[in-house]
C-alpha cells in the first residue's frame, strides 16, 4: 500500500491517484503515442523512494487494419502478422508483417509442428532478421497426457529449461473433461515448484513459490486480454487465462484444436465442428466468457456459474443431443474392452464417430471430450 503523498508521472504528467481494482497499487494514466515505436517514461514516487522505467509501445498506423482469410476461413493476414496453415487447418507459421516491421515492430517468426492427434509438439522461434535470413533463437518440445501438457523443454542459446506440469481435477471434476481448465496443480521449473491460484472460471491469477510468496500476478479482461502482470516471475509462466498456454509475443492462447486471440476476442480459424457449434464459426464461447469456458477450442463448456453438465442429465441440456454407446475396440470387435454410455451432440456424429449404438442410459458431455481425444476410435 502506498503512502498518501505517492504519485506517478507518465510522460512528465502527474496521473490520477490509486484506483480500482487494487487501491494503493494501481494508477490510471494516459500517454500520447504515434504510429511506430514509442518509449514512454514512467516515474513512480513514494515518499523518499522513486523508481523509473521506460515502457516501449508499438502502435500500428491509424488506417484500418485489413483482415484476410483463406477459403477454409483461416486468418492469413492482419495489420501486424501473417499466418500460414496446414492442410488440416492447423496453424503452421506466424510472422511479423512488412507493415509492422516498417513502424519498428521486431521482425519475428514462429513455426509449429503437430502429431497425428493434432497436438502441438514443437515450436521454433526465429528472430534477428539480417540479410534476408533469420536466426533460430528458441526451440521448444511438448509432451502430453491426452490433451494436457506434462513436459516442456526449451533450448535458447546454450540454456535449456525444463518445465513439468502436474494436473488434478479440472472444472468438470474429472482429469480432462474441461480441457484441464482449473486443474493445474503444480509447475516444476528446473526442479523448483510453483503453485497456481485460480478464480472461479479457472483463470490463473497468481503463482506461489514453495514458501507461499506470490511470484507472479495476472489480471484479465473478460475475454482474456492481459491487463495486469506483476511479480518477479511474471514473464516465466505460460499457463494463464482459462489455464491455457499463452504466447506472449503473438498474444495468442493455444487451446488444442485452435488458437485464440484475446486482442480481437476471436479464434483464428473456423470451428472444427462447423455450424453444429454456432452460426458464427470464429465466435468465442458465444460472447459469454463470464458464464462459459471452452475446453479445447471446439465448443463452450458451461461453468458452475451457469448450468454445468451433471451425470445422469438427459444430454446435459444440449439441443439435438442423443444418447449413444461407444466402444474403444476395433470395428467389428465382438468383445470391446470398454463400453460406456455417452451423450453425443449431432456435430460429433458428423465429426466421424462410428460404431455407435443407441442406448437409454445417460452420461455427461464431459465424457465425449475424452472420446474425441482417443486415437483408437474407428
C-alpha positions, 0 to 999 in steps of 0.5 A, a space after each residue: 500500500 502506498 503512502 498518501 503523498 505517492 504519485 506517478 508521472 507518465 510522460 512528465 504528467 502527474 496521473 490520477 491517484 490509486 484506483 480500482 481494482 487494487 487501491 494503493 497499487 494501481 494508477 490510471 494514466 494516459 500517454 500520447 503515442 504515434 504510429 511506430 515505436 514509442 518509449 514512454 517514461 514512467 516515474 513512480 514516487 513514494 515518499 523518499 523512494 522513486 523508481 523509473 522505467 521506460 515502457 516501449 509501445 508499438 502502435 500500428 498506423 491509424 488506417 484500418 487494419 485489413 483482415 484476410 482469410 483463406 477459403 477454409 476461413 483461416 486468418 492469413 493476414 492482419 495489420 501486424 502478422 501473417 499466418 500460414 496453415 496446414 492442410 488440416 487447418 492447423 496453424 503452421 507459421 506466424 510472422 511479423 508483417 512488412 507493415 509492422 516491421 516498417 513502424 519498428 515492430 521486431 521482425 519475428 517468426 514462429 513455426 509449429 509442428 503437430 502429431 497425428 492427434 493434432 497436438 502441438 509438439 514443437 515450436 521454433 522461434 526465429 528472430 534477428 532478421 539480417 540479410 534476408 535470413 533469420 536466426 533460430 533463437 528458441 526451440 521448444 518440445 511438448 509432451 502430453 497426457 491426452 490433451 494436457 501438457 506434462 513436459 516442456 523443454 526449451 533450448 535458447 542459446 546454450 540454456 535449456 529449461 525444463 518445465 513439468 506440469 502436474 494436473 488434478 481435477 479440472 472444472 468438470 471434476 474429472 482429469 480432462 473433461 474441461 480441457 484441464 481448465 482449473 486443474 493445474 496443480 503444480 509447475 516444476 521449473 528446473 526442479 523448483 515448484 510453483 503453485 497456481 491460484 485460480 478464480 472461479 472460471 479457472 483463470 490463473 491469477 497468481 503463482 506461489 513459490 514453495 514458501 507461499 510468496 506470490 511470484 507472479 500476478 495476472 489480471 484479465 479482461 473478460 475475454 482474456 486480454 492481459 491487463 495486469 502482470 506483476 511479480 518477479 516471475 511474471 514473464 516465466 509462466 505460460 499457463 494463464 487465462 482459462 489455464 491455457 498456454 499463452 504466447 506472449 509475443 503473438 498474444 495468442 492462447 493455444 487451446 488444442 484444436 485452435 488458437 485464440 486471440 484475446 486482442 480481437 476476442 476471436 479464434 483464428 480459424 473456423 470451428 472444427 465442428 462447423 455450424 453444429 457449434 454456432 452460426 458464427 464459426 470464429 465466435 468465442 464461447 458465444 460472447 459469454 466468457 463470464 458464464 462459459 469456458 471452452 475446453 479445447 477450442 471446439 465448443 463452450 463448456 458451461 461453468 458452475 456459474 451457469 448450468 454445468 453438465 451433471 451425470 445422469 442429465 438427459 444430454 446435459 441440456 444440449 439441443 439435438 443431443 442423443 444418447 449413444 454407446 461407444 466402444 474403444 475396440 476395433 470395428 467389428 470387435 465382438 468383445 470391446 474392452 470398454 463400453 460406456 454410455 455417452 451423450 453425443 451432440 449431432 456435430 460429433 456424429 458428423 465429426 466421424 464417430 462410428 460404431 455407435 449404438 443407441 442406448 437409454 442410459 445417460 452420461 455427461 458431455 464431459 465424457 465425449 471430450 475424452 472420446 474425441 481425444 482417443 486415437 483408437 476410435 474407428 
